[in-house]
Amino acid sequence: MSSNYTFQTKLLHNNQKFDPETGAVSVPIQHASTFHQKDIDVFGKYDYSRSLNPTREALEEVIAELEEGIRGFAFSSGMAAISTAFLLLSQGDHVVITEDVYGGTYRMTTEVLSRFGIEHTFVDMTNLEEVKEAIRPNTKVFYVETPSNPLLKVTDIQAISSLARQHGALTFVDNTFLTPALQKPLSLGADIVLHSATKFLSGHSDVVAGLAVVKDPDLGARLAFLQNSFGAVLGVQDAWLVLRGIKTLQVRLDQSVKSAKKIAGFLNDHPSVKKVHYPGFADHPGYKIQKMQAVNAGAVLSFELEDELSMRTFVENAKIPVFAVSLGAVESILSYPAKMSHAAMPASEREQRGITDSLLRLSVGLESADDIIEDFKAALSAAGKTKHSILQRG
């Protein structure tokens, strides 16, 4: 790949531009589970597809290049990538982790790692003093989501990575919300960048996949050993779908980010909306850090209505977004964190973190922003009328 190309061009013109054997401009899907060996003592590059497969390898090379790392890994889901990275830890180790982390990561940390004697402390990672206070002699990993899910808090990746290095610990960054098109954690000091490639990278709600990238060869070797041992690798058909999705990443994000900014502004100005969480606002606490470490604010935002009744009426009346789990697709997706992405988190923990029963998360797709705004106007009006009617009856 030429370093002179912009990111947008690199999405298409990389080492997987065409098949060197046939000239095909699409990576071949190699369904083989095993490979014939010509020598009894010296095996070829490929022997068994859990260990290495040409199609999965193509995706792993592409994401490594895009994240400016040295080695990539493709897994069967985002949680498989995260879980395998956590297997770098040993009994007695300690993790400092973002408090409003994705619900699946919360579940893995609190209900799985804890069973194996791996300790954790949840902190507001936007507060460096709180992070410092959480550090223990056995702290081995700082786990960051930025912007966080679902409150869009912004963590200073450089500052956390520096702290981690001072204490001989690793920094993991979940980069699902922004992708390497908008943020490159490895260049900011992180050791492992993680993705649910189900989301923006593939972008079409048709595949479940996870990715990881490292910048250190030794760490790469350790993670490769775990990938092969744990075996939660991405299937070749799914690897091909992610490769195809990556080709349109920039143009999809350009449109979605533009629309998200417009929709966030509308919601912020609407009297029925209690609060909008969006790091593109100048008064967002993390606005300056977001501008420093990312290209823009991304295409995901969350917003709170006055109460749960208003939220329910709004969801019932919003017609354009899919009401579903997940994000980062061509269609806009409206989610209810309390019962979707963060259902694994107890209600008391959600409330403590500000994940209320009236909070909705919106991943903006490729529809017209004006159409979504008109749709939301009608849904908010319906929510207001329902509440007014109940108050009158009361």
DOMAR-766803 format. One record per residue (C-alpha): residue number from 1; x, y, z. Coordinates in steps of 0.1 Angstrom, whole numbers, plus 5000, padded with zeros to 4 digits. Layout:
- lodo x y z
- NUM X Y Z $
...
***
This chain:
- lodo x y z
- 1 5000 5000 5000 $
- 2 5013 5034 4991 $
- 3 5017 5058 5021 $
- 4 5010 5086 4997 $
- 5 4974 5077 4993 $
- 6 4946 5091 5014 $
- 7 4926 5068 5037 $
- 8 4897 5069 5013 $
- 9 4919 5056 4984 $
- 10 4936 5030 5007 $
- 11 4902 5014 5013 $
- 12 4903 5002 4977 $
- 13 4939 5003 4967 $
- 14 4957 4980 4991 $
- 15 4974 4947 4991 $
- 16 4941 4930 4984 $
- 17 4933 4952 4953 $
- 18 4932 4921 4931 $
- 19 4941 4884 4933 $
- 20 4977 4880 4921 $
- 21 4969 4845 4907 $
- 22 4939 4854 4885 $
- 23 4937 4892 4885 $
- 24 4902 4890 4900 $
- 25 4892 4923 4917 $
- 26 4874 4905 4945 $
- 27 4893 4884 4971 $
- 28 4886 4847 4965 $
- 29 4865 4829 4991 $
- 30 4886 4799 5002 $
- 31 4862 4775 5018 $
- 32 4888 4748 5025 $
- 33 4890 4737 5060 $
- 34 4924 4719 5055 $
- 35 4953 4721 5030 $
- 36 4974 4694 5013 $
- 37 5010 4694 5025 $
- 38 5037 4685 5001 $
- 39 5064 4677 5027 $
- 40 5061 4655 5058 $
- 41 5085 4677 5077 $
- 42 5079 4712 5064 $
- 43 5043 4723 5061 $
- 44 5031 4751 5039 $
- 45 5018 4785 5050 $
- 46 4983 4771 5054 $
- 47 4975 4738 5071 $
- 48 4942 4742 5089 $
- 49 4917 4771 5086 $
- 50 4914 4778 5123 $
- 51 4950 4786 5123 $
- 52 4951 4806 5090 $
- 53 4929 4809 5059 $
- 54 4937 4830 5028 $
- 55 4903 4849 5029 $
- 56 4904 4857 5066 $
- 57 4941 4866 5062 $
- 58 4932 4892 5035 $
- 59 4908 4909 5059 $
- 60 4933 4908 5087 $
- 61 4960 4924 5065 $
- 62 4936 4951 5054 $
- 63 4924 4961 5089 $
- 64 4960 4961 5101 $
- 65 4970 4985 5073 $
- 66 4940 5008 5079 $
- 67 4946 5010 5117 $
- 68 4983 5016 5111 $
- 69 4992 4984 5130 $
- 70 5015 4955 5121 $
- 71 4991 4926 5126 $
- 72 4953 4921 5124 $
- 73 4930 4893 5137 $
- 74 4895 4885 5126 $
- 75 4870 4868 5150 $
- 76 4835 4854 5149 $
- 77 4821 4885 5167 $
- 78 4831 4917 5184 $
- 79 4828 4900 5218 $
- 80 4850 4871 5205 $
- 81 4877 4897 5197 $
- 82 4873 4914 5231 $
- 83 4872 4881 5250 $
- 84 4903 4868 5233 $
- 85 4922 4900 5240 $
- 86 4912 4896 5277 $
- 87 4928 4861 5276 $
- 88 4961 4879 5277 $
- 89 4954 4884 5314 $
- 90 4961 4859 5341 $
- 91 4946 4851 5375 $
- 92 4953 4879 5400 $
- 93 4955 4906 5373 $
- 94 4934 4938 5375 $
- 95 4916 4958 5348 $
- 96 4907 4995 5349 $
- 97 4877 4999 5326 $
- 98 4853 5025 5312 $
- 99 4822 5027 5334 $
- 100 4796 5030 5307 $
- 101 4812 5002 5286 $
- 102 4791 4981 5262 $
- 103 4769 4957 5280 $
- 104 4785 4926 5266 $
- 105 4819 4938 5278 $
- 106 4804 4945 5312 $
- 107 4791 4910 5313 $
- 108 4824 4895 5303 $
- 109 4843 4915 5329 $
- 110 4819 4910 5358 $
- 111 4806 4875 5353 $
- 112 4834 4857 5334 $
- 113 4868 4872 5341 $
- 114 4858 4875 5378 $
- 115 4853 4837 5380 $
- 116 4889 4833 5370 $
- 117 4903 4856 5396 $
- 118 4907 4887 5373 $
- 119 4897 4918 5391 $
- 120 4883 4950 5377 $
- 121 4874 4986 5386 $
- 122 4849 5007 5367 $
- 123 4858 5044 5364 $
- 124 4848 5075 5346 $
- 125 4877 5075 5322 $
- 126 4871 5111 5313 $
- 127 4884 5119 5348 $
- 128 4922 5111 5349 $
- 129 4924 5116 5387 $
- 130 4897 5089 5391 $
- 131 4917 5066 5367 $
- 132 4949 5072 5387 $
- 133 4931 5063 5420 $
- 134 4919 5030 5405 $
- 135 4954 5018 5396 $
- 136 4967 4989 5416 $
- 137 5001 4971 5416 $
- 138 4984 4943 5397 $
- 139 4967 4965 5371 $
- 140 4976 4950 5337 $
- 141 4950 4965 5313 $
- 142 4932 4999 5308 $
- 143 4901 4992 5288 $
- 144 4887 5022 5269 $
- 145 4856 5029 5248 $
- 146 4857 5063 5232 $
- 147 4832 5077 5225 $
- 148 4816 5054 5250 $
- 149 4784 5034 5246 $
- 150 4758 5048 5250 $
- 151 4766 5081 5266 $
- 152 4792 5092 5241 $
- 153 4818 5102 5267 $
- 154 4852 5110 5253 $
- 155 4884 5095 5268 $
- 156 4918 5110 5261 $
- 157 4935 5079 5245 $
- 158 4970 5095 5247 $
- 159 4967 5103 5284 $
- 160 4954 5068 5293 $
- 161 4980 5051 5272 $
- 162 5007 5071 5289 $
- 163 4994 5061 5323 $
- 164 4993 5025 5312 $
- 165 5030 5025 5300 $
- 166 5041 5041 5333 $
- 167 5026 5011 5351 $
- 168 5036 4984 5327 $
- 169 5001 4978 5316 $
- 170 4984 4975 5282 $
- 171 4958 4998 5267 $
- 172 4928 4983 5248 $
- 173 4906 5006 5228 $
- 174 4872 4997 5214 $
- 175 4871 5017 5182 $
- 176 4838 5004 5169 $
- 177 4820 5038 5169 $
- 178 4846 5057 5149 $
- 179 4866 5031 5129 $
- 180 4901 5039 5115 $
- 181 4884 5063 5091 $
- 182 4878 5087 5120 $
- 183 4902 5077 5148 $
- 184 4934 5057 5150 $
- 185 4941 5046 5186 $
- 186 4974 5028 5179 $
- 187 4989 5061 5167 $
- 188 4977 5077 5200 $
- 189 4995 5051 5221 $
- 190 4971 5022 5225 $
- 191 4984 4986 5223 $
- 192 4953 4968 5209 $
- 193 4924 4983 5190 $
- 194 4892 4963 5189 $
- 195 4861 4964 5167 $
- 196 4827 4949 5163 $
- 197 4831 4948 5126 $
- 198 4794 4940 5125 $
- 199 4789 4977 5127 $
- 200 4803 5005 5106 $
- 201 4831 4984 5090 $
- 202 4808 4960 5073 $
- 203 4779 4984 5074 $
- 204 4750 4965 5060 $
- 205 4735 4945 5090 $
- 206 4743 4912 5072 $
- 207 4773 4899 5091 $
- 208 4786 4894 5127 $
- 209 4823 4898 5130 $
- 210 4851 4911 5153 $
- 211 4886 4925 5146 $
- 212 4917 4933 5166 $
- 213 4949 4950 5156 $
- 214 4983 4954 5174 $
- 215 5014 4974 5167 $
- 216 5039 4953 5186 $
- 217 5052 4920 5171 $
- 218 5056 4902 5204 $
- 219 5020 4912 5215 $
- 220 5009 4901 5180 $
- 221 5024 4867 5185 $
- 222 5007 4863 5219 $
- 223 4974 4872 5205 $
- 224 4978 4849 5175 $
- 225 4985 4821 5199 $
- 226 4953 4829 5217 $
- 227 4933 4832 5185 $
- 228 4944 4798 5174 $
- 229 4939 4782 5209 $
- 230 4905 4798 5216 $
- 231 4894 4792 5180 $
- 232 4866 4819 5177 $
- 233 4878 4828 5142 $
- 234 4857 4845 5115 $
- 235 4843 4823 5087 $
- 236 4854 4830 5052 $
- 237 4821 4841 5038 $
- 238 4817 4866 5066 $
- 239 4853 4878 5061 $
- 240 4845 4885 5025 $
- 241 4814 4904 5034 $
- 242 4834 4926 5058 $
- 243 4861 4932 5031 $
- 244 4833 4943 5007 $
- 245 4818 4966 5033 $
- 246 4851 4983 5041 $
- 247 4854 4994 5005 $
- 248 4825 5019 5010 $
- 249 4833 5029 5046 $
- 250 4844 5064 5038 $
- 251 4815 5075 5017 $
- 252 4790 5059 5041 $
- 253 4806 5076 5071 $
- 254 4807 5110 5053 $
- 255 4770 5109 5047 $
- 256 4760 5095 5081 $
- 257 4782 5119 5101 $
- 258 4768 5149 5082 $
- 259 4733 5137 5089 $
- 260 4740 5129 5126 $
- 261 4752 5165 5132 $
- 262 4720 5179 5117 $
- 263 4698 5155 5136 $
- 264 4716 5161 5169 $
- 265 4711 5198 5165 $
- 266 4674 5194 5159 $
- 267 4670 5172 5189 $
- 268 4690 5195 5211 $
- 269 4667 5224 5202 $
- 270 4635 5205 5207 $
- 271 4616 5213 5240 $
- 272 4605 5177 5245 $
- 273 4641 5164 5245 $
- 274 4657 5165 5279 $
- 275 4693 5159 5269 $
- 276 4714 5150 5238 $
- 277 4747 5132 5241 $
- 278 4768 5140 5211 $
- 279 4806 5149 5211 $
- 280 4801 5172 5182 $
- 281 4786 5199 5204 $
- 282 4810 5227 5215 $
- 283 4796 5224 5250 $
- 284 4802 5187 5252 $
- 285 4827 5180 5280 $
- 286 4849 5160 5256 $
- 287 4846 5182 5226 $
- 288 4882 5195 5226 $
- 289 4897 5160 5231 $
- 290 4874 5146 5204 $
- 291 4886 5173 5180 $
- 292 4922 5165 5189 $
- 293 4921 5127 5185 $
- 294 4894 5121 5160 $
- 295 4884 5135 5126 $
- 296 4849 5143 5138 $
- 297 4821 5133 5162 $
- 298 4810 5102 5144 $
- 299 4775 5090 5134 $
- 300 4761 5078 5168 $
- 301 4743 5099 5194 $
- 302 4720 5093 5223 $
- 303 4692 5114 5237 $
- 304 4669 5114 5267 $
- 305 4632 5122 5268 $
- 306 4613 5134 5298 $
- 307 4603 5100 5310 $
- 308 4598 5064 5300 $
- 309 4562 5069 5288 $
- 310 4574 5097 5264 $
- 311 4602 5073 5252 $
- 312 4578 5045 5246 $
- 313 4554 5067 5226 $
- 314 4582 5082 5206 $
- 315 4595 5047 5196 $
- 316 4560 5036 5187 $
- 317 4556 5065 5164 $
- 318 4590 5069 5148 $
- 319 4587 5052 5114 $
- 320 4621 5055 5096 $
- 321 4647 5040 5120 $
- 322 4648 5003 5125 $
- 323 4642 4997 5162 $
- 324 4668 4971 5169 $
- 325 4700 4960 5186 $
- 326 4732 4971 5168 $
- 327 4744 5002 5150 $
- 328 4766 5014 5121 $
- 329 4745 5002 5092 $
- 330 4732 5018 5060 $
- 331 4698 5021 5077 $
- 332 4693 5042 5108 $
- 333 4690 5022 5139 $
- 334 4672 5033 5171 $
- 335 4681 5014 5202 $
- 336 4669 5013 5238 $
- 337 4701 5007 5258 $
- 338 4683 4997 5290 $
- 339 4668 4966 5274 $
- 340 4692 4961 5244 $
- 341 4729 4969 5245 $
- 342 4731 4972 5283 $
- 343 4705 4947 5293 $
- 344 4733 4927 5310 $
- 345 4739 4956 5333 $
- 346 4717 4957 5365 $
- 347 4692 4985 5366 $
- 348 4710 5001 5396 $
- 349 4743 5001 5378 $
- 350 4727 5016 5347 $
- 351 4711 5044 5367 $
- 352 4743 5051 5385 $
- 353 4760 5056 5351 $
- 354 4732 5078 5337 $
- 355 4718 5051 5314 $
- 356 4682 5060 5322 $
- 357 4649 5043 5312 $
- 358 4642 5073 5289 $
- 359 4675 5071 5270 $
- 360 4676 5062 5233 $
- 361 4706 5057 5211 $
- 362 4705 5066 5174 $
- 363 4729 5053 5148 $
- 364 4724 5074 5117 $
- 365 4723 5057 5084 $
- 366 4721 5069 5048 $
- 367 4685 5082 5047 $
- 368 4678 5119 5042 $
- 369 4684 5138 5075 $
- 370 4654 5160 5067 $
- 371 4632 5129 5064 $
- 372 4644 5116 5097 $
- 373 4639 5150 5114 $
- 374 4603 5152 5101 $
- 375 4597 5117 5113 $
- 376 4611 5126 5147 $
- 377 4590 5158 5149 $
- 378 4558 5137 5144 $
- 379 4570 5111 5170 $
- 380 4579 5138 5196 $
- 381 4545 5155 5190 $
- 382 4527 5122 5196 $
- 383 4547 5117 5228 $
- 384 4538 5152 5240 $
- 385 4501 5146 5232 $
- 386 4501 5113 5251 $
- 387 4516 5128 5281 $
- 388 4493 5158 5281 $
- 389 4463 5135 5278 $
- 390 4474 5114 5308 $
- 391 4480 5145 5328 $
- 392 4445 5158 5320 $
- 393 4429 5125 5330 $
- 394 4450 5125 5362 $
***
